[in-house]
Amino acid sequence: MILISEPVFSPRPWGDRDLNRLYGIASKEPIGEVWLLSDIENMKTRLVVDSTTVYPENIVEELVGHTLPRFPLMVKYISANEWLSVQVHPDDELAKLHEGEPWGKSECWYFLGEGQVLAGMKEREKSIHDIREKDLNHIHLRRGDLLSLPAGIVHAIGPGSKLIEIQQNSDITYRLFDWNRGRELNLERALDASRPLLMPTLKERMKRFEWEYFSIEKTDSFSGKGICITIGDKPSLYVVINDLLEMETEFLAVTLGPFWSEAI
């Protein structure tokens, strides 16, 4: 059985109006994030097979092998025309302590084209309250590169970046700097959450990536090119970059649509 995810959309001030056009979404702000798979309240993605609809929470035990507070992973497509906020996410311990959430937000990014990010502090003793662009490592990415960021790394995604984000299923973000957009900052929580000694890991032209939360493998072994995400010991998600066609294996399938057929 193949479950097709129906994405939900998140407008952002730094977003990409091309996404509004491609997905037919009318919103005052441009769409920045397409939530391809989410189990977050008010942003849950429907999973459809034939005439049946379920939600990620309904298939946790089947795919993971045991019960959890919610589906453990979130998958997004991000397209940025401007810098995202300079931000940090809490680890599991702080998310439980401060937010009453089951886990924090470690994440990784699979780039669909050229991109740029700020990630990791240059000076380990730098005050978090004064963080600016110049204080973070500027990393340039190419199509097919993967960057993993454990919770606690201060970071920002840069303009022109298009990527698939695979993360723990958490929506906790603490902003340190927002390019004078006037949105709320969260400096004290960010100070608590930041881990200056941590640095991101870059895998150029990623073929396979193993992490404690999941593993990712680039594949074209099915009808389309994409990345396969494994939770535990069995394949769980297949993010298809071009059209999703018939597959006999049981996968939770997420599609970006035919306009990304040349992305990988």
C-alpha positions, -999 to +999 in steps of 0.1 A: +000+000+000+013+034-010+001+065+009+003+098-009+008+128+013-012+160+006+010+189+015+001+219+036+016+253+030+033+279+053+036+315+041+068+332+052+082+368+046+113+353+030+094+329+008+091+323-029+061+335-049+068+308-075+054+283-050+021+302-048+019+299-086+029+263-088+006+251-061-022+276-067-021+291-032-034+327-027-017+343+004-005+377+013+030+365+021+048+342-003+049+305+004+083+296+020+077+260+033+057+232+018+051+207+046+052+174+027+047+153+058+037+167+092+020+156+124+019+190+140-014+203+152-032+226+126-006+216+100-013+178+097-009+163+062-035+139+050-023+106+037-044+092+009-047+058-008-076+052-032-106+065-013-091+061+021-076+089+042-054+086+073-030+109+091+006+103+102-005+097+138-025+067+125+004+048+111+032+054+138+031+019+153+029+002+119+059+020+105+080+025+136+071-006+155+059+010+188+037+039+199+050+075+201+035+108+211+033+117+174+049+107+141+086+111+147+097+129+115+087+160+095+096+165+058+094+200+042+103+216+009+119+250+015+125+277-011+140+310+001+143+343-017+158+360+014+177+350+045+157+331+071+161+343+107+192+334+125+178+308+148+184+277+170+163+247+181+163+230+215+174+194+220+150+167+234+158+176+271+151+213+267+120+208+246+105+187+273+116+210+301+105+244+285+079+235+260+063+203+272+071+187+238+082+151+233+114+160+215+135+189+201+145+196+166+176+181+150+174+184+112+192+179+079+189+196+045+192+179+011+199+206-015+180+206-048+203+233-063+230+258-054+225+271-018+240+290+011+236+288+048+251+302+080+258+275+105+279+272+136+296+300+155+331+311+145+339+323+181+328+298+207+327+325+234+307+350+214+277+364+232+245+349+217+227+382+222+251+399+197+251+372+169+251+385+134+259+371+099+297+377+103+298+356+135+287+324+118+303+301+092+291+308+057+287+275+038+280+271+001+261+240-010+257+223-044+228+202-058+229+168-041+247+180-010+234+172+025+240+192+056+230+178+090+225+200+121+220+186+155+198+207+178+218+235+194+236+248+162+228+285+155+220+287+118+201+304+089+192+293+054+202+318+027+185+333-004+184+312-035+183+279-015+159+252-024+161+221-003+143+191+013+144+194+051+141+161+071+138+168+108+125+156+141+087+163+142+090+195+162+081+231+154+101+249+181+123+277+168+141+304+188+150+335+168+182+355+176+182+379+147+156+385+120+170+411+096+148+438+110+115+422+100+099+430+134+091+394+144+095+383+180+130+372+191+136+345+218+170+354+231+169+338+266+155+305+253+181+307+224+209+312+249+197+281+268+194+260+236+226+270+218+256+247+218+286+267+205+309+236+203+286+218+178+292+221+141+272+209+111+283+179+090+285+182+053+282+152+029+289+163-006+269+146-034+252+125-007+245+089-016+237+076+019+236+092+053+232+074+087+219+093+117+205+083+151+170+095+141+168+081+106+189+072+075+186+086+040+196+071+007+195+087-027+178+063-051+165+059-086+155+023-082+118+030-085+099+047-112+112+081-102+143+097-087+142+106-050+154+099-015+144+070+007+141+077+044+144+048+069+131+049+105+145+020+125+152-010+104+127-006+075+121+019+047+094+043+058+093+073+035+100+078-002+104+115-012+099+115-050+113+145-068+094+138-100+061+120-107+051+093-083+043+061-102+032+026-093+053+009-066+046-025-051+066-021-019+048-005+011+060+031+014+047+064+027+053+084-005+056+122-006+058+140-040+070+174-050+054+172-084+066+169-120+082+204-121+112+190-101+119+161-125+154+174-131+162+183-095+184+153-087 
